[in-house]
Amino acid sequence: MSFEINLEAREQYERCLKIGKKEKNRLPVLDMILKEKEDEISGEIPLGIVSIPLEKVVGTKTEGRSNSFSGSFYPIMEEQTEFAAKWMNLYRAHLEEGIRDPVKVYEYMNRFYVQEGNKRVSVLKCVGAVSIMADVIRVLPFRNEKKENKVYYEFLDFYRLSGIYDLELYEEGGYAHVQKLIGKRPDEAWSDEDRRNFRSLYYQFEKIYRNLSKCDKERTGSAFLTLLYLYDYKELLDSAYGNLKEKIKKSVEELNLENIPELQLEPGKVREKKRLLLPHIFSANTSVLKVAFIHEKTAETSSWTYAHELGRLHLEEVFSEQILTSVYENATEENVEQILEKAINNGNKLIFTTTPPLLKGSLHVAMEHPDVKILNCSLNTSHKYIRTYYARMYEAKFLMGAIAGSMTENERIGYMADYPIYGTTANINAFALGAKMINPRVKIYLEWLSVRGRNPFEVFQKNHVTCISGQDMIVPKMASRHFGLYLDRGDDPVNLAMPVWHWGKFYEQMISKIINGAWKEDQTKEARGINYWWGMSADVIDVICSKYLPIGTARLIDLLKETIRSDTFNPFSGVLYSQNGIVQKDEEKVLNPEEIITMNWLAENVIGTLPERKELMEKAKPLINVQGLNENREEDA
């Protein structure tokens, strides 16, 4: 037996040596890395003995230990050396009783560098081991504004609760999202059983996913996060290996997508409509395209639903003989899948779900029905099986701000925002920039309708604010003149202007895309989902001015509107200042669409803050879960 083990050890060394000599790279040395970053290091923190993933052990602490290994920790010393003999002895020990003594490593930015135990690491890496016990000392960098640093500090918060090194994410907010998706409170520590269950699931997923997908291994963590979003965590834990593999296989295209969607900013040129083309899109027996609209609320109780219902009615008028629409109301996260299945059973081949909380259910059903086109009204989401859509309301808000800047009576303007989600901050800031362009001294008093225990009207009254940007639209059953931009005169406000969502224009152009075959042409990058984000140039956003607006102001707004429509002006161009200082220094630069969507700063002339989750009403939570800007902030216990 001893002879066989010795022979196997020698053969293993020869195999690994051959691989090591082919590698050109050598192991990174932490001392050399830190030598260039002395001013960036805060200090060292001992973590004790923990299990670490071998995949993240990437180098040595000191330069002297790096000369015996390739860049992947394969040996490169000849068989006759003392090094080779010790390596083979360790390999024999691994076969007979396992390597038990922990190595000593330094962790820096989620990577490990070995101080003692390089050969143990080498042996275990060569046999394909997943993890190793290690005495870890963390080298902690100072906080800074770099994305890598911010994500690392989010990982530190996650590790403090979970003790998990295995999962690695690269986007801000990801670790907090994992904590939530597995059913933990933001500050809830994991038990030993939690860690075992999570690691077991993650390692199974990693093995299956990498066999199925050709994506880079760095994509694995983000793909796992997507899997947690698609399926209930407890359901995944209870899945047999074969069932888990089937779930991953079915959703692998979704898992492979990048987190950032491909934004379609314009409808593109719509080819001439051919009346007879529509019947051939879906089947030879179909003469009318059935289109379903699924709403979270009703048109009588929600201005948002009312706006989409106006869009649906516009669609029926434009395509009166070619489409048949139906409406399903009172959808929730819990019942939307059943409603979608009902709509599909009723023959609908195109379905619009009109609020972000219905996104997850829409995705689940779309995966089961690839022949049905499902679109969800949300922003900054990337999915393979459904497409999403929204409108650039910030363009209208800039014009509204310009009107407010010219009409304010005391340089104080009120702004009522609804939810701190993607796009809302851009609306606030565009409004503030428009007002400042007209009146540099103007201040915007920001109030949130979704914050608990706060009355915006009382705040405005206390601060003598009479020019107010209120809700965009009124609800039919709750008619009021306190909407859009108005001068507060008690029960008799003076309405100045209102922004308009022309969802009918969006739906009309989307149907035209489908009729004329342009739908397929939109997909240009397989690794990203599509988000239609159209604005004034597509006629889906506008501003309506009232008769009370001075003619000179109305003409100015028309001029500004045309510059935005023609893309000769963007509200977020040039030097930009936030409450905390300069955001953009270059006078010639314009914020890109992704920066506008995800902005989490407020303009310097805004008085107010972005609320935290714990400040929000319960009704806001479902929307914040899907589209919230502050997913990494503390949540209610």
MITOR-866661 format. One record per residue (C-alpha): x, y, z. Coordinates in steps of 0.1 Angstrom, whole numbers, plus 2048, in hexadecimal, padded with zeros to 3 digits. Layout:
residues N
xx:X yy:Y zz:Z $
...
END
This chain:
residues 637
xx:800 yy:800 zz:800 $
xx:81C yy:818 zz:809 $
xx:82D yy:810 zz:7E8 $
xx:80D yy:818 zz:7D5 $
xx:809 yy:839 zz:7E8 $
xx:82D yy:843 zz:7E1 $
xx:828 yy:83B zz:7BD $
xx:808 yy:84F zz:7BB $
xx:819 yy:86D zz:7CC $
xx:835 yy:86D zz:7B3 $
xx:81D yy:86A zz:796 $
xx:808 yy:886 zz:7A4 $
xx:827 yy:89C zz:7A8 $
xx:833 yy:895 zz:785 $
xx:810 yy:89E zz:777 $
xx:80E yy:8BF zz:78B $
xx:832 yy:8C8 zz:783 $
xx:82B yy:8C5 zz:75E $
xx:80D yy:8DC zz:761 $
xx:820 yy:8F5 zz:777 $
xx:83D yy:8F8 zz:75E $
xx:825 yy:901 zz:742 $
xx:817 yy:91E zz:756 $
xx:829 yy:93F zz:750 $
xx:81A yy:952 zz:76D $
xx:829 yy:951 zz:790 $
xx:817 yy:955 zz:7B1 $
xx:80F yy:979 zz:7BC $
xx:821 yy:985 zz:7DC $
xx:80D yy:998 zz:7F5 $
xx:82B yy:9AB zz:803 $
xx:832 yy:9B9 zz:7E1 $
xx:80D yy:9C2 zz:7DC $
xx:80B yy:9D4 zz:7FD $
xx:82C yy:9E6 zz:7F8 $
xx:81B yy:9FC zz:7DE $
xx:7FC yy:A01 zz:7F4 $
xx:80A yy:A0A zz:816 $
xx:7F5 yy:A2A zz:818 $
xx:7D6 yy:A16 zz:810 $
xx:7D8 yy:9FD zz:82C $
xx:7C5 yy:A02 zz:84D $
xx:7D4 yy:9E4 zz:860 $
xx:7D2 yy:9BF zz:867 $
xx:7B6 yy:9AB zz:877 $
xx:7BA yy:986 zz:883 $
xx:79C yy:971 zz:87A $
xx:7A7 yy:950 zz:889 $
xx:7A4 yy:92E zz:879 $
xx:789 yy:92D zz:85E $
xx:781 yy:919 zz:83F $
xx:78B yy:92B zz:81F $
xx:785 yy:922 zz:7FA $
xx:7A5 yy:916 zz:7EA $
xx:79B yy:928 zz:7CA $
xx:7A2 yy:949 zz:7DC $
xx:7C5 yy:93F zz:7E7 $
xx:7D8 yy:951 zz:7CC $
xx:7FB yy:959 zz:7D9 $
xx:815 yy:959 zz:7F4 $
xx:81D yy:972 zz:810 $
xx:842 yy:975 zz:809 $
xx:856 yy:974 zz:7E9 $
xx:86D yy:957 zz:7F3 $
xx:850 yy:93E zz:7F4 $
xx:843 yy:947 zz:7D1 $
xx:860 yy:938 zz:7BD $
xx:856 yy:914 zz:7C2 $
xx:833 yy:917 zz:7B3 $
xx:822 yy:921 zz:793 $
xx:807 yy:93B zz:793 $
xx:7ED yy:920 zz:79B $
xx:801 yy:911 zz:7B8 $
xx:80E yy:8F3 zz:7A3 $
xx:832 yy:8E9 zz:7AC $
xx:84E yy:8F3 zz:795 $
xx:86C yy:8E4 zz:7A8 $
xx:87C yy:8C4 zz:799 $
xx:874 yy:8A2 zz:7A8 $
xx:897 yy:89D zz:7B7 $
xx:894 yy:8BC zz:7CD $
xx:88C yy:8BD zz:7F2 $
xx:86D yy:8D1 zz:7EA $
xx:860 yy:8B5 zz:7D4 $
xx:865 yy:89B zz:7EF $
xx:853 yy:8B0 zz:809 $
xx:836 yy:8B6 zz:7F0 $
xx:833 yy:891 zz:7EA $
xx:833 yy:88A zz:80F $
xx:817 yy:8A2 zz:814 $
xx:804 yy:892 zz:7F8 $
xx:808 yy:870 zz:808 $
xx:7FC yy:87E zz:829 $
xx:7DE yy:88C zz:817 $
xx:7D5 yy:86A zz:809 $
xx:7DA yy:858 zz:82B $
xx:7CB yy:86F zz:844 $
xx:7C4 yy:891 zz:834 $
xx:7D5 yy:8B2 zz:838 $
xx:7C8 yy:8BF zz:859 $
xx:7E0 yy:8DB zz:865 $
xx:7D3 yy:8FD zz:85B $
xx:7E9 yy:913 zz:845 $
xx:7F0 yy:938 zz:84E $
xx:7E4 yy:952 zz:835 $
xx:7DF yy:977 zz:831 $
xx:7BE yy:982 zz:821 $
xx:7BE yy:9A2 zz:80C $
xx:7A0 yy:9AD zz:7F8 $
xx:790 yy:98B zz:7FA $
xx:7AF yy:978 zz:7EE $
xx:7C7 yy:963 zz:803 $
xx:7ED yy:963 zz:803 $
xx:7FF yy:946 zz:815 $
xx:819 yy:94C zz:830 $
xx:81C yy:929 zz:83C $
xx:810 yy:90A zz:82A $
xx:816 yy:911 zz:806 $
xx:81D yy:8EC zz:7FE $
xx:7FC yy:8E2 zz:810 $
xx:7E9 yy:8FA zz:7FB $
xx:7FB yy:8ED zz:7DB $
xx:7F2 yy:8C9 zz:7E3 $
xx:7CE yy:8D0 zz:7EA $
xx:7CA yy:8E6 zz:7CC $
xx:7D9 yy:8CB zz:7B6 $
xx:7C0 yy:8B1 zz:7C3 $
xx:7A3 yy:8C8 zz:7BD $
xx:79A yy:8CF zz:7E2 $
xx:781 yy:8EB zz:7E7 $
xx:78B yy:8FA zz:808 $
xx:7A6 yy:8FA zz:822 $
xx:7A8 yy:904 zz:847 $
xx:7BD yy:923 zz:84C $
xx:7C8 yy:93B zz:867 $
xx:7BE yy:95C zz:857 $
xx:7CB yy:97F zz:85C $
xx:7B8 yy:999 zz:849 $
xx:7CA yy:9B7 zz:83A $
xx:7B0 yy:9D3 zz:83B $
xx:7B1 yy:9F0 zz:822 $
xx:7A3 yy:A12 zz:82A $
xx:781 yy:A1A zz:81C $
xx:780 yy:A2D zz:7FB $
xx:768 yy:A35 zz:7DF $
xx:774 yy:A1A zz:7C7 $
xx:759 yy:A00 zz:7BE $
xx:770 yy:9E3 zz:7C7 $
xx:776 yy:9F2 zz:7E9 $
xx:751 yy:9F8 zz:7F0 $
xx:748 yy:9D4 zz:7E6 $
xx:764 yy:9C7 zz:7FC $
xx:756 yy:9D9 zz:81A $
xx:734 yy:9CC zz:812 $
xx:744 yy:9A9 zz:812 $
xx:753 yy:9B0 zz:834 $
xx:730 yy:9B7 zz:842 $
xx:724 yy:997 zz:832 $
xx:741 yy:983 zz:83F $
xx:73C yy:990 zz:863 $
xx:719 yy:981 zz:862 $
xx:71E yy:962 zz:84D $
xx:743 yy:957 zz:851 $
xx:741 yy:94E zz:82B $
xx:75F yy:955 zz:815 $
xx:753 yy:93F zz:7F8 $
xx:73A yy:956 zz:7E7 $
xx:749 yy:974 zz:7D4 $
xx:735 yy:990 zz:7C5 $
xx:741 yy:9AF zz:7B1 $
xx:723 yy:9C6 zz:7B2 $
xx:719 yy:9DD zz:7CE $
xx:6FB yy:9D1 zz:7E3 $
xx:700 yy:9AD zz:7D9 $
xx:70A yy:99F zz:7FB $
xx:6ED yy:9B0 zz:80C $
xx:6D6 yy:9A1 zz:7F2 $
xx:6E3 yy:97E zz:7F9 $
xx:6DC yy:983 zz:81E $
xx:6B8 yy:98D zz:816 $
xx:6B2 yy:971 zz:7FD $
xx:6BC yy:956 zz:815 $
xx:6A3 yy:963 zz:82E $
xx:6BA yy:976 zz:846 $
xx:6B5 yy:998 zz:855 $
xx:6D1 yy:9B1 zz:84B $
xx:6E2 yy:9AD zz:86D $
xx:6DA yy:988 zz:874 $
xx:6F9 yy:972 zz:87A $
xx:6FB yy:94F zz:86A $
xx:6FB yy:92F zz:87E $
xx:714 yy:912 zz:876 $
xx:6F7 yy:900 zz:865 $
xx:6F0 yy:91E zz:850 $
xx:714 yy:91E zz:844 $
xx:714 yy:8F9 zz:83D $
xx:6F4 yy:8FB zz:829 $
xx:6FF yy:919 zz:815 $
xx:721 yy:90B zz:80D $
xx:712 yy:8EA zz:802 $
xx:6F9 yy:8FB zz:7EB $
xx:713 yy:913 zz:7DD $
xx:72D yy:8F7 zz:7D5 $
xx:712 yy:8E2 zz:7C4 $
xx:707 yy:900 zz:7B0 $
xx:72B yy:909 zz:7A7 $
xx:732 yy:8E7 zz:79A $
xx:712 yy:8E4 zz:785 $
xx:714 yy:908 zz:779 $
xx:738 yy:907 zz:76D $
xx:731 yy:8E6 zz:75B $
xx:713 yy:8F5 zz:749 $
xx:720 yy:918 zz:743 $
xx:73E yy:925 zz:731 $
xx:73E yy:945 zz:745 $
xx:75D yy:951 zz:758 $
xx:75F yy:943 zz:77C $
xx:75C yy:967 zz:789 $
xx:738 yy:966 zz:77C $
xx:72F yy:949 zz:794 $
xx:727 yy:95F zz:7B2 $
xx:710 yy:976 zz:79E $
xx:6FF yy:958 zz:78E $
xx:6F9 yy:949 zz:7B0 $
xx:6E9 yy:969 zz:7BC $
xx:6D2 yy:968 zz:79E $
xx:6C9 yy:944 zz:7A6 $
xx:6BF yy:94F zz:7C9 $
xx:6A9 yy:96A zz:7B9 $
xx:699 yy:951 zz:7A2 $
xx:691 yy:935 zz:7BB $
xx:689 yy:934 zz:7E0 $
xx:6A8 yy:92D zz:7F5 $
xx:697 yy:911 zz:80A $
xx:68B yy:901 zz:7EA $
xx:6AF yy:901 zz:7DD $
xx:6BC yy:8F2 zz:7FD $
xx:6A2 yy:8D6 zz:7FC $
xx:6A9 yy:8CE zz:7D7 $
xx:6B9 yy:8AD zz:7CF $
xx:6D9 yy:8B1 zz:7B9 $
xx:6C6 yy:8A7 zz:79A $
xx:6AA yy:8C0 zz:7A0 $
xx:6C3 yy:8DB zz:7A7 $
xx:6D5 yy:8D4 zz:787 $
xx:6B5 yy:8D5 zz:774 $
xx:6AC yy:8F8 zz:783 $
xx:6CF yy:905 zz:77A $
xx:6CE yy:8F6 zz:757 $
xx:6AC yy:906 zz:750 $
xx:6B7 yy:928 zz:75C $
xx:6DC yy:928 zz:751 $
xx:6D6 yy:943 zz:736 $
xx:6C7 yy:959 zz:751 $
xx:6E4 yy:952 zz:768 $
xx:6FE yy:95B zz:74D $
xx:6F0 yy:97E zz:748 $
xx:704 yy:99C zz:754 $
xx:6F3 yy:9B0 zz:770 $
xx:6F2 yy:9D0 zz:75B $
xx:6D7 yy:9D0 zz:740 $
xx:6DC yy:9DC zz:71D $
xx:6C9 yy:9FD zz:71B $
xx:6B4 yy:A04 zz:6FC $
xx:6B1 yy:A2A zz:6FD $
xx:69D yy:A2F zz:6DD $
xx:683 yy:A1A zz:6CB $
xx:697 yy:A1A zz:6AB $
xx:688 yy:A1E zz:689 $
xx:667 yy:A0C zz:687 $
xx:662 yy:9FC zz:665 $
xx:642 yy:A01 zz:652 $
xx:626 yy:9ED zz:662 $
xx:619 yy:9D0 zz:64E $
xx:5F6 yy:9C8 zz:658 $
xx:5F8 yy:9A3 zz:64E $
xx:619 yy:99C zz:65F $
xx:60B yy:999 zz:682 $
xx:5F8 yy:978 zz:67D $
xx:618 yy:966 zz:674 $
xx:62C yy:970 zz:693 $
xx:61E yy:956 zz:6AA $
xx:60B yy:93C zz:697 $
xx:5F8 yy:937 zz:676 $
xx:5D7 yy:936 zz:68A $
xx:5DC yy:957 zz:69C $
xx:5C9 yy:975 zz:68D $
xx:5CB yy:98C zz:6AB $
xx:5E7 yy:991 zz:6C3 $
xx:5DB yy:98E zz:6E7 $
xx:5EC yy:9A6 zz:6FF $
xx:5E8 yy:9A5 zz:725 $
xx:5EF yy:9C0 zz:73E $
xx:5F5 yy:9B5 zz:762 $
xx:5F3 yy:9D0 zz:77C $
xx:5FB yy:9D0 zz:7A1 $
xx:5DE yy:9E8 zz:7A9 $
xx:5C0 yy:9F5 zz:797 $
xx:5BC yy:A14 zz:781 $
xx:5A3 yy:A22 zz:79B $
xx:5BB yy:A21 zz:7B8 $
xx:5DE yy:A26 zz:7A8 $
xx:5EA yy:A42 zz:791 $
xx:605 yy:A2B zz:785 $
xx:5ED yy:A10 zz:77A $
xx:5D6 yy:A2B zz:76B $
xx:5F2 yy:A38 zz:755 $
xx:5F9 yy:A15 zz:748 $
xx:5D4 yy:A0F zz:742 $
xx:5D3 yy:A2F zz:72D $
xx:5F0 yy:A20 zz:71A $
xx:5DC yy:9FF zz:714 $
xx:5BE yy:A12 zz:707 $
xx:5D5 yy:A25 zz:6EF $
xx:5E2 yy:A04 zz:6E3 $
xx:5C0 yy:9F7 zz:6DC $
xx:5B7 yy:A16 zz:6C8 $
xx:5D6 yy:A15 zz:6B3 $
xx:5D5 yy:9EF zz:6AC $
xx:5B0 yy:9EB zz:6AE $
xx:5AD yy:9CD zz:697 $
xx:5CF yy:9BD zz:69D $
xx:5D0 yy:9B9 zz:6C3 $
xx:5B9 yy:9B0 zz:6E0 $
xx:5C3 yy:9BB zz:702 $
xx:5B9 yy:9AF zz:725 $
xx:5BF yy:9BB zz:748 $
xx:5C8 yy:9A9 zz:768 $
xx:5C8 yy:9BD zz:788 $
xx:5D3 yy:9BA zz:7AC $
xx:5F2 yy:9A5 zz:7A4 $
xx:60A yy:99F zz:7C1 $
xx:62C yy:98E zz:7C4 $
xx:61A yy:970 zz:7D1 $
xx:5FF yy:96C zz:7B7 $
xx:60E yy:97B zz:797 $
xx:61A yy:959 zz:78A $
xx:5F7 yy:94B zz:78C $
xx:5E9 yy:96A zz:77A $
xx:604 yy:967 zz:75F $
xx:5FC yy:943 zz:75A $
xx:5D7 yy:94C zz:757 $
xx:5DF yy:967 zz:73D $
xx:5F4 yy:94F zz:729 $
xx:5D9 yy:934 zz:72A $
xx:5C1 yy:94F zz:71C $
xx:5D7 yy:952 zz:6FE $
xx:5EC yy:971 zz:705 $
xx:60D yy:970 zz:6F3 $
xx:619 yy:992 zz:6FF $
xx:616 yy:99C zz:724 $
xx:620 yy:9BC zz:736 $
xx:624 yy:9BB zz:75B $
xx:623 yy:9E0 zz:765 $
xx:636 yy:9E2 zz:787 $
xx:658 yy:9D7 zz:793 $
xx:64B yy:9C0 zz:7AF $
xx:63C yy:9A9 zz:794 $
xx:65F yy:9A4 zz:785 $
xx:669 yy:984 zz:796 $
xx:648 yy:972 zz:78F $
xx:649 yy:97E zz:76B $
xx:66C yy:96F zz:767 $
xx:661 yy:94E zz:776 $
xx:644 yy:94A zz:75E $
xx:659 yy:956 zz:740 $
xx:672 yy:93B zz:746 $
xx:656 yy:921 zz:743 $
xx:646 yy:932 zz:724 $
xx:662 yy:93D zz:70D $
xx:648 yy:942 zz:6F0 $
xx:637 yy:95E zz:704 $
xx:645 yy:981 zz:704 $
xx:644 yy:990 zz:727 $
xx:650 yy:9B3 zz:730 $
xx:652 yy:9C2 zz:752 $
xx:651 yy:9E7 zz:75A $
xx:671 yy:9EC zz:76E $
xx:694 yy:9FB zz:76B $
xx:6B8 yy:9EE zz:76D $
xx:6B0 yy:9C9 zz:76D $
xx:6C0 yy:9B0 zz:755 $
xx:6AE yy:990 zz:74C $
xx:6AF yy:978 zz:72F $
xx:68B yy:96C zz:72E $
xx:679 yy:98D zz:732 $
xx:680 yy:9B1 zz:728 $
xx:67A yy:9CF zz:73D $
xx:66F yy:9F3 zz:735 $
xx:66D yy:A15 zz:745 $
xx:66E yy:A39 zz:73B $
xx:687 yy:A55 zz:740 $
xx:671 yy:A6B zz:756 $
xx:690 yy:A7F zz:761 $
xx:68D yy:A92 zz:740 $
xx:66B yy:A9F zz:749 $
xx:675 yy:AA6 zz:76D $
xx:691 yy:ABC zz:761 $
xx:677 yy:AD1 zz:74E $
xx:660 yy:AD1 zz:76C $
xx:67D yy:ADE zz:781 $
xx:684 yy:AFA zz:768 $
xx:65F yy:B04 zz:76B $
xx:660 yy:B03 zz:791 $
xx:680 yy:B18 zz:791 $
xx:66E yy:B33 zz:77E $
xx:64E yy:B32 zz:791 $
xx:659 yy:B2E zz:7B5 $
xx:650 yy:B4B zz:7CB $
xx:66C yy:B49 zz:7E5 $
xx:686 yy:B32 zz:7D6 $
xx:679 yy:B14 zz:7E9 $
xx:66A yy:AF7 zz:7D6 $
xx:65B yy:AD7 zz:7E3 $
xx:660 yy:AB5 zz:7D3 $
xx:64C yy:A96 zz:7DD $
xx:65D yy:A76 zz:7D3 $
xx:64D yy:A54 zz:7D7 $
xx:667 yy:A37 zz:7DA $
xx:68D yy:A37 zz:7DB $
xx:691 yy:A20 zz:7BD $
xx:6A5 yy:A21 zz:79D $
xx:69C yy:A40 zz:789 $
xx:68D yy:A53 zz:7A5 $
xx:6AD yy:A64 zz:7B0 $
xx:6B3 yy:A6F zz:78C $
xx:691 yy:A7E zz:78B $
xx:698 yy:A92 zz:7AB $
xx:6BA yy:A9E zz:7A0 $
xx:6AE yy:AA7 zz:77D $
xx:692 yy:ABC zz:78C $
xx:6AB yy:ACD zz:7A3 $
xx:6C3 yy:AD4 zz:786 $
xx:6A7 yy:AE2 zz:771 $
xx:69C yy:AFA zz:78D $
xx:6C0 yy:B04 zz:794 $
xx:6C6 yy:B0C zz:76F $
xx:6AA yy:B26 zz:771 $
xx:6B1 yy:B32 zz:794 $
xx:6D3 yy:B29 zz:7A3 $
xx:6C7 yy:B32 zz:7C7 $
xx:6A9 yy:B1A zz:7C7 $
xx:6A7 yy:AFE zz:7E1 $
xx:694 yy:ADD zz:7DC $
xx:683 yy:AD0 zz:7FC $
xx:681 yy:AAA zz:7F6 $
xx:666 yy:A95 zz:808 $
xx:65E yy:A70 zz:804 $
xx:63A yy:A64 zz:802 $
xx:646 yy:A41 zz:80C $
xx:657 yy:A4B zz:82D $
xx:644 yy:A42 zz:84D $
xx:637 yy:A5C zz:864 $
xx:63E yy:A7A zz:84E $
xx:626 yy:A93 zz:83E $
xx:636 yy:AA5 zz:820 $
xx:61B yy:AC0 zz:820 $
xx:623 yy:AC9 zz:844 $
xx:648 yy:ACB zz:83C $
xx:641 yy:AE2 zz:81E $
xx:62A yy:AF8 zz:832 $
xx:644 yy:AFB zz:84E $
xx:65F yy:B06 zz:836 $
xx:648 yy:B1D zz:822 $
xx:649 yy:B09 zz:803 $
xx:62D yy:B11 zz:7EB $
xx:63B yy:B05 zz:7C9 $
xx:638 yy:ADF zz:7CB $
xx:63F yy:AC2 zz:7B4 $
xx:625 yy:AA8 zz:7BF $
xx:61A yy:A86 zz:7B1 $
xx:61C yy:A84 zz:78B $
xx:5F8 yy:A78 zz:786 $
xx:5D7 yy:A77 zz:799 $
xx:5C3 yy:A58 zz:7A2 $
xx:5A0 yy:A59 zz:792 $
xx:58E yy:A50 zz:7B2 $
xx:5A3 yy:A68 zz:7C7 $
xx:5A1 yy:A87 zz:7B1 $
xx:5B7 yy:AA4 zz:7BC $
xx:5C7 yy:AC2 zz:7AD $
xx:5E6 yy:ABD zz:7C2 $
xx:5FA yy:AAC zz:7A6 $
xx:616 yy:AB4 zz:78F $
xx:627 yy:AD6 zz:795 $
xx:610 yy:AEE zz:7A7 $
xx:60F yy:B0D zz:7BC $
xx:5FF yy:B04 zz:7DE $
xx:5E1 yy:B19 zz:7E5 $
xx:5D0 yy:B02 zz:7FD $
xx:5B1 yy:AF2 zz:7EE $
xx:5B6 yy:B06 zz:7CE $
xx:5D9 yy:AFF zz:7C0 $
xx:5E6 yy:B0E zz:7A0 $
xx:5F2 yy:AF2 zz:789 $
xx:610 yy:AFB zz:774 $
xx:61B yy:ADC zz:762 $
xx:61B yy:AB6 zz:764 $
xx:632 yy:A9A zz:758 $
xx:621 yy:A80 zz:742 $
xx:629 yy:A5B zz:73E $
xx:61C yy:A53 zz:71A $
xx:61C yy:A2D zz:71F $
xx:605 yy:A2A zz:701 $
xx:621 yy:A37 zz:6EB $
xx:639 yy:A1D zz:6FA $
xx:621 yy:A00 zz:6F6 $
xx:619 yy:A0B zz:6D2 $
xx:63D yy:A0B zz:6C8 $
xx:644 yy:9EA zz:6DA $
xx:627 yy:9DA zz:6C7 $
xx:635 yy:9E8 zz:6A7 $
xx:657 yy:9D8 zz:6AF $
xx:646 yy:9B6 zz:6B2 $
xx:631 yy:9BA zz:693 $
xx:64E yy:9C4 zz:67E $
xx:668 yy:9AC zz:68C $
xx:67E yy:9C6 zz:69C $
xx:67A yy:9B4 zz:6BE $
xx:694 yy:99A zz:6B5 $
xx:6AC yy:9B4 zz:6A8 $
xx:6AE yy:9C6 zz:6CA $
xx:6C2 yy:9AA zz:6DA $
xx:6E6 yy:9B2 zz:6D1 $
xx:6F9 yy:9A5 zz:6F0 $
xx:6F0 yy:982 zz:6FC $
xx:700 yy:989 zz:71F $
xx:6E8 yy:9A6 zz:727 $
xx:6C3 yy:9A9 zz:72B $
xx:6B0 yy:9C5 zz:719 $
xx:6A1 yy:9E3 zz:72B $
xx:68D yy:9FC zz:716 $
xx:693 yy:A1E zz:725 $
xx:683 yy:A37 zz:70D $
xx:67D yy:A5C zz:713 $
xx:670 yy:A7C zz:702 $
xx:67F yy:A73 zz:6E0 $
xx:669 yy:A54 zz:6DF $
xx:64A yy:A69 zz:6EA $
xx:645 yy:A54 zz:70A $
xx:64D yy:A71 zz:721 $
xx:640 yy:A95 zz:71F $
xx:638 yy:AB4 zz:733 $
xx:616 yy:AC5 zz:731 $
xx:616 yy:AEA zz:73A $
xx:5F7 yy:AFB zz:748 $
xx:5E7 yy:B1C zz:73D $
xx:5F4 yy:B2C zz:75D $
xx:618 yy:B29 zz:751 $
xx:626 yy:B4A zz:743 $
xx:62A yy:B48 zz:71D $
xx:650 yy:B4F zz:720 $
xx:655 yy:B32 zz:738 $
xx:640 yy:B1B zz:721 $
xx:655 yy:B24 zz:703 $
xx:675 yy:B1E zz:717 $
xx:668 yy:AFB zz:721 $
xx:660 yy:AF3 zz:6FD $
xx:683 yy:AFD zz:6F3 $
xx:693 yy:AE8 zz:70E $
xx:67C yy:ACB zz:705 $
xx:688 yy:ACB zz:6E1 $
xx:6AD yy:ACB zz:6EC $
xx:6A6 yy:AAC zz:701 $
xx:692 yy:A9B zz:6E6 $
xx:6AE yy:AA1 zz:6CD $
xx:6C8 yy:A95 zz:6E5 $
xx:6DB yy:AB6 zz:6E3 $
xx:6D8 yy:ABB zz:709 $
xx:6D8 yy:AA4 zz:727 $
xx:6CF yy:AB1 zz:74A $
xx:6EC yy:A9D zz:758 $
xx:708 yy:AAE zz:743 $
xx:724 yy:AC3 zz:74E $
xx:730 yy:AC9 zz:772 $
xx:719 yy:ABA zz:78C $
xx:719 yy:ABF zz:7B1 $
xx:709 yy:AA9 zz:7CC $
xx:701 yy:AB1 zz:7F0 $
xx:724 yy:AA2 zz:7F8 $
xx:739 yy:AB3 zz:7DE $
xx:741 yy:AB0 zz:7B9 $
xx:733 yy:A92 zz:7A6 $
xx:73F yy:A9B zz:783 $
xx:75C yy:AB3 zz:77B $
xx:75D yy:AB2 zz:755 $
xx:749 yy:ACD zz:745 $
xx:747 yy:AB9 zz:725 $
xx:73C yy:A98 zz:735 $
xx:719 yy:A8A zz:737 $
xx:70F yy:A6F zz:750 $
xx:709 yy:A4E zz:73E $
xx:6E7 yy:A3C zz:741 $
xx:6F3 yy:A24 zz:75B $
xx:700 yy:A40 zz:771 $
xx:6DF yy:A52 zz:76E $
xx:6CA yy:A33 zz:777 $
xx:6DF yy:A2A zz:795 $
xx:6E8 yy:A4C zz:7A3 $
xx:6E5 yy:A4C zz:7C9 $
xx:6EE yy:A70 zz:7D0 $
xx:6D9 yy:A90 zz:7D2 $
xx:6E1 yy:AB1 zz:7C2 $
xx:6F0 yy:ACC zz:7D7 $
xx:6D1 yy:AE2 zz:7D7 $
xx:6BB yy:AC5 zz:7E5 $
xx:6B1 yy:AC7 zz:80A $
xx:6AA yy:AA3 zz:814 $
xx:6B8 yy:A80 zz:813 $
xx:6B3 yy:A5E zz:803 $
xx:69F yy:A4A zz:81D $
xx:6AB yy:A29 zz:82B $
xx:696 yy:A09 zz:82A $
xx:68D yy:A0B zz:84F $
xx:67D yy:A2D zz:849 $
xx:665 yy:A21 zz:82E $
xx:641 yy:A16 zz:831 $
xx:63A yy:9F0 zz:82D $
xx:629 yy:9F5 zz:80C $
xx:64A yy:A02 zz:7FD $
xx:65E yy:9E2 zz:806 $
xx:653 yy:9CC zz:7E8 $
xx:65E yy:9E7 zz:7CF $
xx:67E yy:9EF zz:7E2 $
xx:687 yy:9CA zz:7E2 $
xx:687 yy:9CA zz:7BC $
xx:692 yy:9ED zz:7B3 $
xx:6A0 yy:9FD zz:7D3 $
xx:6BF yy:A13 zz:7D2 $
xx:6C8 yy:A0C zz:7F6 $
xx:6C8 yy:9E6 zz:7F7 $
xx:6E8 yy:9E6 zz:80B $
xx:6D9 yy:9FC zz:826 $
xx:6CC yy:9F0 zz:847 $
xx:6A9 yy:9E1 zz:847 $
xx:690 yy:9DD zz:862 $
xx:695 yy:9BF zz:878 $
END
